[in-house]
Amino acid sequence: MPSTSTGKSLLSFLDATTHADSREELLSELVATCLSTFGCDSCDILYRETGDGLVLRASTVFPELNNRLKLGKGVGLSGGVLLSGEPVFLAKDATKHPQYTKYPGFDDHNFEALVILPLMGPSPLPFGVLLFRKATAWKMTPAEKARLIEVSQIVSGCLRGYNAAYQAGAQINRLGALSEVSKTIATSPYVEEILQLLVNLTAQQFNYRVCTVRLLDENRGELVLRATQAQAKAYQRKRAIKLGESIAGRAIAENRPIIVRDVQVEDDYIGHDLAVEQGLRSMVCVPLTLQDKPVGVISCYTSEVRDFLPDEIKALETLAKTAAVSIEHAKLQVRNTLMQEMHHRVKNNLQQVASLLRLQMRHSNYKSLEEALNDCLGRILAIASVHDLLSREDLDHVGIRSIADTLVHHQKSSLMLPDRQIQFQVRGSDVTLNMSQATQLALVLNELIQNAMEHGFKQTQSGEIHINVEDKDDEVSVWVSNSGDSLPEDFDPTVVSNLGLKIVDNLARALGGKFKMSNVLGWTVSEVKFPKVTGE
């Protein structure tokens, strides 16, 4: 039968276990209960770390050092107890013991008596130590020593019980969370949506403070932040990191999860200030791999210093593999869609080239075959310029000013006579058009720029050609103006035999707009106005 005092102690410790909402809170409750049970001046709990060192997990006098103060293997009396499993009882002059080691920076905490007890688990080696201090000498009777050992066993039992219950509950929760996250990200066909779902659901289901995904840019050797559920703008703007300079890079290089117990004090962690600001503590980085090829890394942060249990890490590894497969599948779907779209666009543009050639065949006013081929070549290059810009800009839209700049460059290098001094200016809004409208407008601009250079500067040796773009109420206006030769007073672009202007008039109507050409304040101004189409 246990003694009455031991029975009361057991009830006190069980009460502490019942009311604790987290492991950190339980540890704090246990040292406080130990302190009141024996009337000591301080009580600490230290846990074994990898490499048989110790880390302070709870303290009644140094709570600010929790999870930060570390002792190497065998350092101090506590290190000796961890290795031997035997308790230490020092009734007085504890600080004079040859193995005694002070906590760094806390020389003013003086005491006489010291008791260090092993915390035992299923393993024959302790998983930590329980430490008591008294400011005065402590004359411990055999019965009191036995009671101290009993309390250490009770504390060990409380911690083991909590860990077992936490792990069992967490495992059930993590299996459900893993299923939920995997099922959701597998249904999305878009990479960006997959990544955002991954961080949002992982943080929510696994109760993480912050979750981020970085994808590998192989050409630059960088991990680029692509998704996070953190609301702080500073976190969302975190820079790309080189593979060799970060913990995430180590996870990729070593192809295994990397755990950091406390990012706020870890030397290799990049961004201590932001970690402190956002309240980030423990972190695990899990590589995203597909057939052992690195794709990126998912980093999960907690708001308290804690361990990542083996089944938790396995769940994250499984989730990472699922995410990598979903990302690659989405990329393949996008590539397939792009190929279909590109085939469709090439077919349409070849049909447009064929139509232009038919128009050109019916227009027999060319002086030579070379002149006819040059006209044909210019129109094909105008279409090609749109495809070139699409490959460098947005997939479906391209800016009018970008088209104009490209065409001006082509025309200056191929059509400008050596004795002509013509200055070009492209001004106005860089209105974006879809593929269809961009191709038609490129042909329009090509004809108008070519017409201005060939016919506007027959007599005039120098001048300017301006291209202006305006977008007003979803109606786009494009002007090509030149300061060269004036138009005849009776000029009508709809009845002239110039093939280029006929093409412009036909394309303007195809755009649902209109074309006009006139003299304005000594300038020849060609205007095309049409409604902007927002869809493809």
C-alpha positions, 0 to 999 in steps of 0.5 A: 500500500502506498503511504498517505503522502505518496497517495496525495502526491499521486492525486496532485500529479494526476490532477496536473495531467488532467488539466494540461492542454499541451505537453509544454503546459504539462511539464510546467504543471509537473515542476510546479507540483514537485516544488510544492510537494517538497517545499524546494526552491526550484525544480527543473525537468531536462529531456534527453536529446540526440547524441545523449545531451540534455535540453531544459524543457521546464523550470520554475526559476529559468522558464525563459531558458526552456528549449534553449539551454542545452548540455552536452553528453555527460556534462554536469551532474545531470549528464552523469545521471542521464548516462548512469541511470542512478540518482544523485543526492547532495545534502549540502555544498552541491555547487562545490562538487567537481562535476557540478556545472552552472547554467550559463549566465545565471551565476546569481542563483545560489543553493546548497542542496541538489537532488537529480533523479532519472526519468525512466521510460520503456527503455533501460536508459532514462529519457530525462532527469528531474532536478530539485534545489534548496537554498539551505542544507537538506537533511534527507532521511532514507524515507524522504529519499524513497519518496523523492524516487517515488515522485520521479516515478510518478512524473515519469508515468505521467509523461509516458501516459500523456505521450502515449495518449497524445501519440495514439490520438495524433496518429488517428488524427494524422491518418484522417488528415493525410486522407483528407489532404491527399484526396483534395489535392488529387482533384485539382488540375492546376499547379498553383491551386494544388500548392495552395490547397496543400499548405492550407489543408496541411496547416489546418489538419496537422495544427501547424502555425505556418506551412510553406512550399518551395519548388526547385528551379533547376536552372538557377539552383534555387528553391522558390517560395510558391505557396504559404498560408501565412498572412504576413506580407513579409513572409509571403515575400521571402526570397528564393534560397540557394540549395547550399545555404539553407535547411530546406536545401539540406532536405533536398540534397540529403533526400530526407526530412530535416528537423529543427527543434527551435528555428529562433536559435538555430544558426543555419536557419535563414530569417530568425527575426521573422521567425520571432515575429511570427512565433515560429519554433519547431520546424520539419522540412520534407522533400517533395520527390518524384522517383527520387528526383527532387521537385521541392520541399514542404516546411511545417512550423509549430508555435511551440518547441516540440518533437515531431513523432515518427508517425507524423513524419511518415504521414508528411512524407506520404503527403509530400509524395502524393503532392509531387505526383499531383504537381507533375500530373497537373504539369502534364495536363497543362502541356497537353492542353498547350500542345492542342492549343498551339496546333489549333493556333498554327492551323488558324494562322496558316489559313490566314497566310493562305488567305493573304497569298490569295489576295496577293495573287489577285493583286498583280501590280508588283514590279518584280517577283522579289517585291511580291515575296518581300511583301509576303515575307513581311506579313508572315513575320508579323504573325511570327512576331505575335507568337514570339511575344506570346512565348516570352510574355503571357500564354494567352495575351500580348501587349499592343506596344510590344507588337509595335516595338517588334514590328518597328524593329523589323521594318527599320532593318529591312525597309528603310532606305539609306538616305532616309532619316525617320524617327519612330515613337511608340506611345500610349497604353500597353493594351493586352489582346488575346491571340486572335485579335493580337495576330490581326492587329499585328498584320494591320500595324505591319501594313500601316508602318510599311505604307508610311515608310514607302509612301509617306516618305517618297519625296520627304527625306526625314521625319517621324512615324508615331504609333499611339495606342488608347484603351477607352471603355473597352474600345481600342484605338491605334493610330499610325501617323507620319510627318512625311508627304501629305495625302492627295485631297481626294484620297479614299482608302476604300477605293485605292488599289493599294493591297496593303490598305485593302488588307487593313480595311478587311482586318479592321472589319474582321475585328468588328471595327473601322479604318480611316486615313486622313490629313490632320495638321500636316500629318498623315494619320491612319486610325483603326478602332475596334472593340476589345475582346476579353476572352480567347 
